[in-house]
Amino acid sequence: MSRGQGKAPAGVGQVRIIGGRWRNTRLEVPQVQGLRPTSDRVRETLFNWLMPKLPGAKVLDLFAGSGALGLEAVSRGAASAQLVERDPALAAALRGVVGKLGAAEQVQVAQGDAVQWLDSAAPAQVDLVFLDPPFAAGLWEQVIARLPRHLAPGAWLYVEAPSGASPRLPAGWSLHREGSTRDVSYALYRQAAATLRGDMNAPEPA
């Protein structure tokens, strides 16, 4: 489990926003069993991939945990983020962070089960989804099957999974970039034959 560094209260960890307007802001995160924030190294790689895609994007961060992915996206230019987190302590911490950042108009926090949220929430029409569920729960396929009604044309999907055990995506998604560490594999997919808002004529990065 990734933990931030610094003077945090007992029972509280920290993660750091790496870039953008909230660069180097440290987020206090309750130390909840099973919480595994995406590492700085992986986030830096991911947001380098996403850099031309983020401006103006609507983001959905399922299994938000520390909120590091969704908040990093808004810090770097995404228009909005919906964070969904089941654990009440983590959801409360996320609301506190959003308040401290003055980001309530851009970032919404929903406390609840991600699968149930996808079934019951109004279609979100998001451009980018972060999917990093608890590995032991094996929820990738259930969540991915429920995503289509929430996606804008040309949406992007980031998936994190145990190293060597990437989930199989259904037809309609194409792999854009992927990487791995000793513990996790991570990949960025895009809906086939479609483009993100404002990306109609943009070449793919090398």
Beta strands, then each sheet from edge to edge (+ up, - down):
strand 1: 12-16
strand 2: 26-30
strand 3: 58-62
strand 4: 80-85
strand 5: 107-111
strand 6: 126-131
strand 7: 151-162
strand 8: 173-180
strand 9: 184-191
sheet 1: 1+ 2-
sheet 2: 5+ 4+ 3+ 6+ 7+ 9- 8+
end
